[in-house]
Every structure is written in C-alpha cells, then in structure tokens.
Amino acid sequence: MSDATSVTSDAAGPANPEGEDKRLVGAGAGNGHGGGHGSGKIAKLAFGAVGVVFGDIGTSPIYAFRETFVGPHPLAIDELHILGVVSLIFWSMTLVVSIQYVGILMRADNKGQGGSLALVALISGSIRKSGYGGLIVMLGVFATALFYGDSMITPAVSVLSAVEGLTVVQSDLQPFVMPIALILLVGLFVLQKSGTAKVGALFAPVMVTYFSILAILGLYHLVQMPEVLVALNPWYAIQFFLTDKVLGFLALGSVVLAVTGAEALYSDMGHFGRGPMRLSWFGFVMPCLLINYFGQAAMILSLDDAQQALAMENPFFNLAPESLRLPLVILVSCAAFIASQAVISGAFSITHQAMQLGFIPRLSTRHTSEHEVGQIYIPFVNWALMTGVIVLVLVFENSSNLASAYGIAVTGAMLIDTCLMSVLLIVLWRWKPWLAIPVIVTFFVVDGAYFAANATKIPDGGWFPLLIGGVAFTLLTTWNKGRRLMRDRMTEAALPLNVFAKSAHGSAARVPGTAIFMASSNVGVPSALLHNIKHNKVLHERVVVLTVEVQDVPYVESGERYSVSDLGQGFYRMTLRYGFMEETDVPSALAHNQMCGAPFEMMKTSFFLSRQTLVASEKPGMAIWREKLFAWMMRNAASAMEFFRLPTNRVVELGSQLEI
C-alpha cells in the first residue's frame, strides 16, 4: 500500500479571523458560522440545527422516563420517585448539556470545529512535550472508538422504541414491531449511498413539528397538575437519594438516557456555529423537552395506582388521546429516522477525520453533494453499522433490553470529555485554581456517577458497545503505531534528496514531462523514485517529491497550503498541507500552484506511488499479532490514487518489501 500522507501536530493553525488565537482565548470570538451574521441568518442556522443536531437527545423522551421505572432496576411508582426522577432529569440536562457542553466546551472550538478529536488536536500542541501528551491523545482516540458503539445502538433503540408505539395504538400489533423496525433501519442505510441533500431539506420542518408536539402534549397534562413543577427544586432529587440510596444510584443509569446526544451538540458545532446552536437549545429544544418530561410526570401522578402501572409501560405515547396515537407514532418514527441519520452522518464525519489524522486506513469515500463538502458516504462504515444495528435488534428484541446496553458508551465519552476539559481549563485557558477546581470536581462527580451507574448494566448488554469500542480502539491505535514504525524504518535508510539529485542528474537520461513521486515523509528519497531509476534508467525533466501533511487544525489557510524547495537539476520537494476536515485533492491543489518552475498539466504529468508489502518480524515495535493486523489493514485500505483523487490513467505503482 502506498502511504503518502503524514500527520503533523506542529502547526496550531493561523489565528482566527478576529485576530485571536483560540487556543489561548477562553471565550473565542465566534466561529465561521456563529459570528458576524445578522439575526435572520442566525435564526435560519438555528432552524437548520434543530433538524440535524438535536435528533438524538430529542428522541430520549420516548424511553428515558419509562426506563427509570420499568428498566433493570424498577422503582416504585409514587410521588417521591416520580418527582425525584423528573428533578434528576432537569438538573442533569442543566448541568451536563447546558453548562458543560453548551456553556463551556462550545467555547473550545478548533477554528470553528468541535468534538473529541478536534479538542485533542486543539490541546495537543501545548502538552505534547509533557508526559501527558500521549495519554490525552489516547483518551481522544478511545472516545472516538466508543462513538462507533453508540452509532449502532442509537438507530436501533430510537427506531425500535418509536415503532413500539404501535402496541399502544393496538396491542395485537406486537408481532409486527420488529419487522417494521428492521425494514426502516435497512432502508435508512440503503438511503445513505444516494446522499441526504434532497431529503435533508425536510429534516428541520419535521423536527420542529416533532418538538412542538412534545411541548403541546406535555403542556396539556402540566396545566392540569402544575404542582409537579416543584421538582425544579433540587431537594426532590436529593430526597430521592436519601430515601433509596442504592436504587437512586442505579436510577442514574436510566436518567442519563435523557441527555444522550449531548456530545453531538459539541461535535456538530462546526456545521452551524456556536451562536445558532445555543439559540436552538435554550430558545426551543430544551424547553420543549423539559415540558414533555414534566408532562409525563404530571400524567402519571394524575392516575390511580392501577392506571399508573399500565400507563408507565409507555408513558410517552399515553400522553396523547387515543385517536391521535397513530399519527404520533408516525411522527415519532420520522423523528427517530432523522436522529439515526444524524448519528450515521456523524460516523462518516468522524471516520474521515480519523483517516486524515492517521488513525484509520484510507477507506473508499464518496461525495454525495456537489455543494456541501461535508456530505460524504463511506461504504465500509455504512454496511458495518447496518450489520451491527440488525444484530442488536435481533438479539435484544425490544427497546427496554437495548436501553440496558445504551448509555455506557455515551457516559464513557462524557467522562473522557471531562478529562479533556480539565486540561483545557488549566493548561490552555489558565483558569484560576479557585474557579477551575470546583468546576472540574463537579463534572467529574456528575459524569463519574453516570458512568459508574451504567457500568452496572455491562452484564445486561453494556458489554456490546464496550466490545465495539475495544475493537475500534485496537484498530485505530494499531494503524497509527504501524504507520509511525513504517515511516521510521523507511527513514533509517533514506538517502538525502539533494545528494540524490546531484548524482542522478548525470547518470540517467531525461525525458519530457513531469514526474510526481508521492512520499510519506519530507526526508529522504521515496522508494518509488529509487526503483524507477533502477529499472527504467530515466528521469523526467521535472521531478517533484510530494508529501501531503494533515495538520491538527480543521482547515489550512490558502497561503499556508504549499511549501516548495528548489533542489536544482529540475528536482523539487513540495509539501501540501491540509486540515483534518478537508479533502486531499492533489490535482486541484497542483492546478493552482506556480511554484515549481511552470504550471502543472495533468496530461503531461505522471504520479508514482510506492506500495510497500509488509513482512512481520521480531524487530522491537509491535507484537507480532499487531504487525499482522496492520499488514491486513494495509492490504484492504483504499488506494492512494483514490484518496488523493489522482487521475487513473496517470498513475504508476512500484512495490517493495518492508520489515517493521
């Protein structure tokens, strides 16, 4: 496999448009979408964010409140526990989503982008020389690995719980729930290859309608029993814990389902901007969700004991009058479909970032929109997720069983984000200890408690996302370390390019045209160049050794895209730099380059790629099984020709063997 991409964290990227380095400025002046827009533009972006970002957390009312009472650790259905649970949901949403993610982490944007990988890239430059640099990177990689487990469970539990609403409409429809859910899920993944640009225009109107219905249904019951609003007082959550210490702790494993999707707000910040997303959350989504949760509590408290037990089997759908339950099921199914779409798109996006940062081998990537760069489709990821989702539905059979598996990946990622946030506050933003320590301790206690409560669900299904995360983490770290070892082995025997240029100039015939030799390192002579002169005995009039570097920033300014060294005798060493959110389109970049003596003409240019065949050896580096795994990943990676978008009829590959 040719490996012509290198990843560097040396550059922290240029200053943001407002002239401030956001690595050092805590508040940040705004990102590419959020700042500088008129109120109409912000409102439009906020409207779009409702359709894309909030689907995961928006579908939580379907099952979160129910699971605290009928899940693995059922609670008594009485006033103490109902008010205690809804109080926990309110304060969890306030602390975790509103303060930690929307209030603090959204200020930590890497040139407008958010998410665990962007946050790691943001802080790695400041701590890479310390003993904690490698640990921080591994934490970010593990959070990424956990995301793949979450990407399988979210579509399964969202769609299945939505379709289960049919049993509230008519109980004898139970046998049709799983087949309908599977048909919807398979259709969802089949849809991916054609892109979502066309149907995506419907996402925001559908989700705005959905959230509005949530609020209307909740408000109807809340008006009839406004006393339930006393649960806004945290004392009711504390009283719940004081009364049922063990059950109160275990209930956190279900309560956290109300805030799943919080990390998506941070990860998707680059699409809409900080300002519009905050407007969506505080101005619309959060009020609608809370009204619905309090409405569910009010409805249950208004019933007698026998009715309470029956209604608690599916309190969300019981909010609606019987005649409106079927339309509600259809609307909720559409919302679950959209929420699942957002998670799948997120999996494509995070895979692309990991590829650019050197943690995943090159995978075949297709662009599904001519206008939106971020609209991509990765077939391998799509079908792998679909297989996992189908297995989950068939094995766990209903949403209650799936809820037992849900949460461990989310809370694990939240705990990791808290660790990264701690470094951010102390090292980058340099908060005063009297302010930073209470904030850090608070969120470690909150997120740690959620994670610990969900850890009790590992035997009941929580092992699945951990298994997926463990496999993904092994693959990501093996690929990253294997690439580093491979580059080191190649560098050990590297001949300086300037020395080679002088000696080769007079020893080989020169032929017309340009030869571009792709190299993974900007040190030494690529093996393809050595093999070409050894076997073909010729050199082109212009020889360019090209290295593509992916920086630890989302986007690279056009002025910093290129660097070129003229080595004489028609030899040039060029470096192309990209951000981890950008596409490595080499021909497009060369078309705008005038730094190598003359413009590049693709019909007069040949690209030479080095394809290494790995041989496992006893050299120190990785265990033999990891070396074999790395070799397998290399054999199955997409070609460099496709990854760099090279013209298919202008590429030559020359192979060699390499021990690592």
HUFENDA-V226592 format. One record per backbone hydrogen bond with DSSP energy under -0.5 kcal/mol. CO is the residue of the C=O (numbers start at 1). NH is the residue of the N-H. E is the energy in kcal/mol with one decimal. If there is no record, write none. Layout:
[[CO,NH,E] [CO,NH,E]]
This chain:
[[1,612,-1.6] [2,4,-0.5] [4,548,-1.5] [6,550,-2.5] [11,552,-0.6] [16,19,-2.8] [20,16,-1.8] [20,22,-0.8] [21,24,-1.8] [21,25,-1.3] [24,26,-0.7] [31,35,-1.7] [38,42,-2.2] [39,43,-2.4] [40,44,-2.0] [41,45,-2.4] [42,46,-2.7] [43,47,-2.2] [44,48,-2.1] [45,49,-2.3] [46,50,-1.4] [47,51,-0.8] [48,51,-0.6] [48,52,-1.0] [49,53,-2.6] [49,54,-0.9] [54,58,-1.8] [55,59,-1.5] [56,59,-0.5] [57,60,-0.7] [59,62,-1.3] [60,63,-1.6] [60,64,-3.2] [63,67,-2.5] [64,68,-1.1] [65,69,-0.5] [66,69,-1.5] [66,70,-2.2] [67,71,-1.5] [71,74,-0.5] [76,78,-1.5] [78,82,-2.6] [79,83,-2.5] [80,84,-1.8] [81,85,-2.6] [82,86,-2.3] [83,87,-1.8] [84,88,-2.1] [85,89,-2.4] [86,90,-2.1] [87,91,-2.5] [88,92,-2.4] [89,93,-2.4] [90,94,-2.0] [91,95,-2.7] [92,96,-2.4] [92,97,-0.8] [93,98,-2.3] [94,99,-1.8] [95,100,-2.4] [96,101,-1.8] [97,102,-3.1] [98,103,-0.9] [99,104,-1.4] [100,105,-2.8] [101,106,-1.8] [104,107,-1.7] [105,108,-1.8] [107,109,-1.2] [109,111,-1.1] [110,113,-1.4] [113,110,-2.9] [115,119,-2.5] [116,120,-2.6] [117,121,-2.6] [118,122,-1.9] [119,123,-2.0] [120,124,-2.1] [121,125,-0.6] [123,126,-0.9] [123,127,-1.0] [124,128,-1.5] [127,130,-1.6] [127,133,-0.6] [130,133,-1.1] [132,136,-2.4] [133,137,-1.9] [134,138,-2.3] [135,139,-2.3] [136,140,-2.1] [137,141,-2.3] [138,142,-2.5] [139,143,-2.2] [140,144,-1.8] [141,145,-2.3] [142,146,-2.5] [143,147,-1.3] [144,148,-0.8] [145,148,-0.9] [145,149,-0.8] [146,150,-2.0] [147,151,-2.3] [148,152,-0.9] [149,152,-0.6] [149,153,-1.8] [150,154,-2.6] [151,155,-0.6] [152,156,-1.2] [153,157,-3.1] [154,158,-2.4] [155,159,-2.2] [156,160,-2.0] [157,161,-2.0] [158,162,-1.7] [159,163,-2.6] [160,164,-1.9] [162,165,-1.4] [163,166,-2.2] [164,167,-1.6] [165,168,-0.9] [165,169,-1.4] [166,170,-2.9] [170,173,-1.8] [171,174,-1.4] [173,176,-1.8] [173,177,-0.5] [174,177,-1.6] [174,178,-0.5] [176,180,-2.2] [177,181,-2.5] [178,182,-2.6] [179,183,-2.3] [180,184,-2.3] [181,185,-2.4] [182,186,-2.8] [183,187,-2.3] [184,188,-2.0] [185,189,-1.9] [186,190,-2.3] [187,191,-2.0] [188,192,-0.6] [189,192,-0.6] [190,193,-0.8] [191,194,-1.3] [192,195,-1.7] [196,200,-2.4] [197,201,-0.5] [198,201,-0.9] [199,202,-1.8] [199,203,-0.5] [200,203,-1.0] [200,204,-0.6] [202,206,-2.2] [203,207,-2.7] [204,208,-2.8] [205,209,-2.2] [206,210,-2.5] [207,211,-2.9] [208,212,-2.1] [209,213,-2.3] [210,214,-2.3] [211,215,-2.2] [212,216,-2.5] [213,217,-2.9] [214,218,-2.3] [215,219,-3.0] [216,220,-2.1] [217,221,-1.2] [218,222,-2.3] [219,223,-2.5] [220,224,-0.7] [221,225,-1.2] [223,226,-0.5] [225,228,-1.4] [226,229,-2.1] [227,230,-1.8] [228,231,-1.9] [229,232,-2.0] [230,233,-2.0] [233,236,-1.7] [234,238,-2.2] [235,239,-3.1] [236,240,-1.5] [237,241,-1.7] [238,242,-2.6] [239,243,-2.0] [240,244,-2.5] [243,245,-0.5] [244,248,-2.9] [245,249,-1.8] [246,250,-2.6] [247,251,-2.3] [248,252,-0.7] [249,252,-1.1] [250,253,-1.5] [251,254,-1.5] [251,255,-2.6] [252,256,-2.1] [254,257,-1.4] [255,258,-2.2] [256,259,-1.7] [257,260,-0.7] [259,262,-1.7] [261,264,-0.5] [261,265,-0.9] [262,265,-0.8] [262,266,-0.9] [263,267,-2.4] [264,268,-2.5] [266,269,-1.1] [267,114,-0.6] [268,271,-1.4] [268,272,-0.8] [269,272,-0.6] [269,273,-2.9] [273,277,-1.7] [274,278,-2.3] [275,279,-2.2] [276,280,-2.4] [277,281,-2.4] [278,282,-2.6] [279,283,-2.0] [280,284,-1.4] [280,285,-2.8] [281,286,-2.6] [284,288,-2.0] [285,289,-2.5] [286,290,-2.6] [287,291,-2.4] [288,292,-1.8] [289,293,-2.4] [290,294,-2.7] [291,295,-2.0] [292,296,-2.4] [293,297,-2.0] [294,298,-2.5] [295,299,-2.5] [296,300,-2.2] [297,301,-2.3] [298,302,-1.3] [300,303,-1.3] [304,308,-2.6] [305,309,-1.8] [306,310,-1.4] [307,311,-3.0] [308,312,-2.3] [310,313,-1.0] [311,314,-1.5] [314,318,-1.5] [315,319,-0.6] [316,319,-1.2] [317,320,-1.0] [321,324,-1.7] [322,325,-1.0] [324,328,-1.8] [325,329,-2.4] [326,330,-2.0] [327,331,-2.4] [328,332,-3.0] [329,333,-2.3] [330,334,-1.9] [331,335,-2.2] [332,336,-2.7] [333,337,-2.2] [334,338,-2.3] [335,339,-2.7] [336,340,-2.3] [337,341,-2.0] [338,342,-2.2] [339,343,-1.7] [340,344,-2.4] [341,345,-2.7] [342,346,-2.0] [343,347,-1.9] [344,348,-2.0] [345,349,-2.4] [346,350,-2.8] [347,351,-1.8] [348,352,-2.2] [349,353,-2.2] [350,354,-2.3] [351,355,-2.4] [352,356,-2.3] [353,357,-2.2] [354,359,-3.1] [354,360,-0.9] [355,358,-1.1] [362,638,-3.5] [366,368,-0.6] [366,377,-2.7] [371,373,-0.7] [372,375,-1.2] [374,376,-1.3] [375,368,-1.8] [375,369,-0.7] [377,366,-2.9] [377,379,-0.6] [378,382,-2.4] [379,383,-2.6] [380,384,-2.1] [381,385,-2.5] [382,386,-2.3] [383,387,-2.2] [384,388,-2.2] [385,389,-2.7] [386,390,-2.5] [387,391,-2.3] [388,392,-2.2] [389,393,-2.4] [390,394,-2.4] [391,395,-2.4] [392,396,-2.8] [393,397,-1.8] [396,398,-1.9] [398,402,-1.9] [399,403,-2.3] [400,404,-0.8] [401,404,-0.7] [401,405,-0.7] [402,405,-0.9] [402,406,-1.6] [405,408,-0.5] [407,411,-3.2] [408,412,-1.7] [409,413,-2.3] [410,414,-2.4] [411,415,-2.4] [412,416,-2.0] [413,417,-2.5] [414,418,-1.8] [415,419,-1.8] [416,420,-2.5] [417,421,-2.6] [418,422,-1.9] [419,423,-1.6] [420,424,-2.2] [421,425,-2.7] [422,426,-2.1] [423,427,-2.7] [423,428,-1.0] [424,428,-0.6] [424,429,-2.9] [425,431,-3.0] [432,435,-1.6] [432,436,-3.0] [433,437,-2.2] [435,439,-1.3] [436,440,-2.8] [437,441,-2.9] [438,442,-2.3] [439,443,-2.0] [440,444,-2.2] [441,445,-2.4] [442,446,-2.5] [443,447,-2.6] [444,448,-1.9] [445,449,-2.1] [446,450,-2.0] [447,451,-2.3] [448,452,-2.7] [449,453,-2.5] [450,454,-2.1] [451,455,-1.8] [452,456,-0.8] [453,456,-0.6] [454,457,-1.8] [455,458,-1.4] [457,460,-0.6] [457,462,-2.6] [458,461,-1.4] [458,463,-1.7] [461,464,-1.8] [462,466,-1.2] [463,467,-2.6] [464,468,-2.6] [465,469,-2.8] [466,470,-2.7] [467,471,-2.4] [468,472,-2.6] [469,473,-2.7] [470,474,-2.2] [471,475,-2.2] [472,476,-2.8] [473,477,-2.6] [474,478,-2.1] [475,479,-2.3] [476,480,-2.1] [477,481,-2.5] [478,482,-2.6] [479,483,-2.3] [480,484,-1.7] [481,485,-2.6] [482,486,-2.5] [483,487,-2.4] [484,488,-2.1] [485,489,-2.5] [486,490,-2.1] [487,491,-2.2] [488,492,-1.8] [489,493,-0.8] [491,494,-1.6] [495,525,-0.5] [496,500,-2.2] [497,501,-2.8] [498,502,-1.5] [499,503,-2.0] [500,504,-3.1] [501,505,-1.5] [502,506,-0.6] [504,507,-0.9] [504,508,-0.8] [509,539,-2.9] [511,541,-2.0] [513,542,-1.7] [514,606,-2.7] [515,517,-0.6] [515,544,-2.9] [516,518,-0.6] [516,608,-3.1] [517,546,-2.4] [526,529,-0.8] [526,530,-1.6] [527,531,-2.7] [528,532,-2.0] [529,533,-2.0] [530,534,-1.8] [531,535,-2.5] [532,536,-2.8] [532,537,-0.7] [537,509,-1.3] [539,511,-2.6] [542,515,-2.7] [542,544,-0.5] [543,545,-0.5] [543,572,-2.5] [544,517,-2.9] [544,546,-0.7] [545,574,-2.7] [546,519,-2.9] [547,549,-0.6] [547,576,-2.8] [548,6,-3.0] [549,551,-0.6] [549,578,-2.5] [550,8,-2.2] [553,580,-1.9] [554,581,-1.8] [557,560,-1.8] [558,561,-1.3] [561,577,-2.4] [563,575,-2.6] [565,567,-0.8] [565,573,-2.3] [568,571,-1.9] [570,543,-2.9] [571,567,-2.2] [571,568,-0.7] [572,545,-2.9] [572,574,-0.5] [573,565,-2.5] [574,547,-2.2] [575,563,-1.2] [576,549,-3.3] [578,551,-3.1] [579,582,-1.6] [583,585,-1.8] [584,586,-1.2] [585,589,-1.8] [586,590,-2.7] [587,591,-1.9] [588,592,-0.7] [589,592,-0.9] [590,593,-1.7] [590,600,-0.6] [600,602,-0.6] [601,604,-1.9] [602,605,-1.2] [604,514,-2.5] [606,516,-3.2] [606,608,-0.5] [607,609,-0.5] [607,652,-3.1] [608,518,-2.1] [609,611,-0.5] [609,654,-2.8] [610,612,-0.6] [611,656,-2.0] [612,614,-0.6] [613,658,-2.3] [615,660,-1.0] [623,626,-0.5] [623,627,-2.2] [624,628,-2.5] [625,629,-1.8] [626,630,-2.7] [627,631,-2.4] [628,632,-2.2] [629,633,-2.3] [630,634,-2.2] [631,635,-2.1] [632,636,-1.4] [633,637,-0.5] [634,637,-0.8] [639,643,-2.1] [640,644,-2.8] [641,646,-2.6] [642,645,-0.7] [644,586,-1.6] [644,587,-0.6] [647,650,-2.0] [648,651,-0.7] [650,607,-3.4] [652,609,-2.9] [654,611,-2.4] [656,613,-3.1] [658,615,-2.4]]
